[in-house]
Amino acid sequence: MAIDPIKVSDRIEDEYRSYLRSSFPIADPDLNRDFDRQLQGEFPLTKGPLLEATPPYEAGACIRDLVEEGVLSRGFLDFSEEALPLDRPLYLHQEQALRRATNGRNLLIATGTGSGKTECFLLPIVDALLREREAGTLARPGVRALLLYPMNALANDQLKRLRALLKDLPEITFGRYTGETLQTTKKAERDFHARYPGVNRLRNELISRDEINEAPPQILLTNYAMLEYLLLRPSDSSLFDGEFGNHWRFLALDEIHVYGGSAGTEIGFLLRRLRERVLRDSGKRFQCFGTSATLGD
């Protein structure tokens, strides 16, 4: 596959500008205009392009093969080629992860940067939601999968991927609930258009706390500090209790290597509290995923 290094470099720089705008919103309109002017001007953000060759990962089956084999739901055939190329070979470790995950296995994905760790847990989650659609239960609001990140920047980056993947599947809802998530939908929509100029909001993306509490999304993104607050605040109890709180199934921790030492102990207790809150009386268990590029041996 031919790659134009100039175009790739320009795209990376554009995405970096978008990241800076979304991660550091400035309330003062004059300062915000000056900040944006600097980003769009001659202020040097990058050097390069600098090219580095990496060894290829072993190829496996493509998504269409796994659909025909019955490993994945036929709902995957509804994806556009742009959102999810069905005939492009997966890496072998991705194929192996999908086969194990769709059989209910817990997985730890430890492989290099850029080798598709996210797909190893996101596609099995989407597969389960597609099978719910086939069974007629997907319309019920409620969290099915919690994607837990150590920092907001990683959660924000995952949002962009979910928008690209789920634009063809409006039945699957998703939302980010962090300290940056505003309370009312009106304020959240203004903030969304300021952070992502030119991006149309998807109807299946819940962007405000009000929306998330009223009808919890099937895929919820947050960080561990916010999860602590969510478990404590009565205003967020709809995520865990009542008619919406009995759908929990998946737990995915990205960059799991950061949870070492005392932080790892705290996260362990936090996740036990979550499990007791949402699964204690059901007899069910979480299907868990962890990913890292730096776990070593």
N, C-alpha and C positions, 0 to 999 in steps of 0.2 A: 504494500500500500504506500503510495507516494505521499510525502508530507512536505508542505511548504513551510520552511522554518520561519519565514518572515510573517506569514499569516498567523501561524501558531503563536509567535512572540507577541504580535499585536493583540490577539485574543486573550492571552494571559494577562497582558497589561490592562486591557479593558475590564477583565474579571477582577483584577486587583483593585482597580478604581471602585468598582461596584462593591467590593468587600469593605473598603474603607468608608464608603458612604453609609453602608448598612450597619457597620459596627460602631461608628462614631457619629451618630446623629446629633446635630447642633440645633438647639431650640431657637437661638437668636437668628432671625432671617438674614441680617447683614453679614454676620460671621459665617453663616452657612453658605451664602453666595460667594464670599471670599474663599472659603475652603474649596468649594466646587470649582471656582476659577483657577485656583492653584493646581487642582487635580487635572483639569483639562488643558492647562498651559504647559510651560516648559519645565515645570518642576520634575527633576529626574526620579522616576519610580523604579526603573529597571536598567540593567545593563545586558547587552547581548544582541541577538540570541547566542547562547552558548549551548552547543550540542554535545550530548553524551550518549553513547550507545549502551544499551542494556541487553543481556542475553534473553532470548525469547523463552516464554513459558510453554510447556508442552500443551498441545491443543487436544481438546476433547470433543464431545458431541455438541451439536447446536441445539437451541431451544426447541426448534420444530421436531428434531429427532426425539427429544424427551417427551414432547407432547404426544407424538404418535405412539411412543412406547407406553404411555399412560403414567409416566412419572410426574408430569406436570398437567395441570388442567387445560382443557381445550380453550378456555377463556383467553389464554395467552395469544391465540390466533387473532384476537381483536386488536392487538397492539399495532400501531403503525410502524413502518420500517424505521422512521426517524426516532420514535420513542424507544423501541427495543428490536434490534435486528434479529429476526428469528432464524436466519440461515447462516449467521456468522458463528464460527466455532467458538465455544467457550474454552477457557483454559481447563486443563484436566482437573485441577484442584477445585475449580468451580463446579464442574460436573459431579465430582465425587461428593462435594458438600451438598448439592441439591438432592442427590439420591439419598444421602443419609438423613438430611433434614426433613424431607417429605415422608420419611419413615418414623419421624418423631424423635430423632436423636438430638441431644445437646451437642453443640459444636464449639470448638475453639479454633479459629482461623488465624494461623500465624504464617504470613507470607509477605513478600516484599511490597513496598510502596508502588502503587499503580498496577497491581496484579488482580484487582477486582474483588477485594474483600467484602465490600458492601453488598454486591450481588449475592454473595454466599448466604446472607441472612435475609436480605430484602426480597429476593425472588421467592423463597419458601413462604414468607409471610404473605406476599401477594397471591401465591398459589392457594393458600388456605382461605383467603378472602374471596377469591374467584369460586372456590368450591362452595363457600357460603352463599354466594350469589346463585349458584346452580340449585342449592337447596332451599332458596327463598328466605334465608334468615339474615341476609346482609343489610337489609333496610333498617334493622334495629340499631339505634345509636348505642355506643359503648366502646371503650378501648379494648382492642384485641392485642395490640402490640405496643410496647413501650420501647422507644429507642433512646438510650441514655448516653449523654455525652459529657465529657469533663469540662467543656467550655462552650459558650454560646456560639462562637465563630464556627465550630464544627457542626452544630445543629443548624445554623443558617446555611452552611454549604450543602447539607443534606436536603434542606428544603428545595433548593434549586433542582436537585436531581429528582425529587419526588414530583415537582411540577412538570418536568419533562416526561416522566414515566407515566403519571396518572392523568394526564390531560385527556387521554382517550377513554378513561374509565371513571366517569363522574360518580359512579355508585360508591367508590372507595374514598372515604374522607380522611383527611390528615390535618394536623395542626401542630404548631409549636407553642409551648407554654413555658416561657422563661420570664426573667425580670423585665425583658424588653417588650413583652406582650401587653398591649394596652387593654383597658377594661371594656370600653364601649366599641361597638363596631364602627361607628362614625369616625372616632378618633383613629382607630386602627386602619381604616381605609385611607385616611389622609397620610398616615405614617407609611403605609405600604407603597403608595404612589411616590412619596418622597424618597424612600429607600431604593425602589426599583423602577426608575423612570422608564416608561415605554412598555412595561410588563403588565399584561392584563391579568387580573385576579381570576383564578379558577373558582368555580362555584363549589367545588369539593374541598377547598382549602379554608379552614376555619382560622381567622386571624385575630380574633379578640377573645378576651376571657369570658365575656358574656356568651359568645357563640359556643365556646368549648364547654362551658358549664351547662348550657341549655340542652345540647345534644352532643355528647363527647365523641370525638373522632375515632375512627377505627385504628389509626396509627397516630400515636402521640409522641412528640419529640420534646425532651426537656434535659436539664442537667441535674446532677445529684443534689445540689443545694436547693433548687426549686422543688424537687421531689419531696424533700423534708418538709417544706412549707405546705405543699399540697396535701400531705398526709395529716397535717395538723389543723388546717383551716376549715371550719364548717362550710364556708362558702364554696369550697371545692369538693365537697363530699360526694357530689353526683358522679365524679370520676370513679369512685370506689364502692359506693353503696347504692341501695335501691335498685330500681329497674334497669339502670344503665351499668351497674357495677359487677355484673355476673358474666362478662364475656372475656375477661382477661385470659391470655393464652401464651403470648410470646414476650420475652425479655431479651433485649440486645444491648450489650455494652461495647461501645467503640473505644479504641485506644486503651485497652484493658491494662496495659503495662503501667499506666499512671497510678493504678490503685494498689500501691505497695505500702508496706509498713502500717503506721497508725491509720492512714487514709483508707487503706484496704480493709482494716478492721471496721472502721466506721461505715463504709459502704456495705460491708457484709451484714451488719446489724440493720442498716436501712432497708436492704432488700428483704431481709427476714420479716421486718415489720410490714412491708408491702405484701409479701406472700401471705402473712397471717390475716391481713386486712381483706384481701380479695379472694383468697382461695381456701381459707380455713374450713368453711362449712361445705365446700363443694366436692371435696375428694379429688380435685384436679391438681395438676402440677404445672409449673412453668416449663415451656421449652426454651432453653437458654442458648444464647450465642455470645461469644466474645471474640473480638478481633484485635490484632496488633501486628505491626511490621517489625517490632523491636523486642520480642520476647526472648530471642536467642534460643538456647537449648531447653 
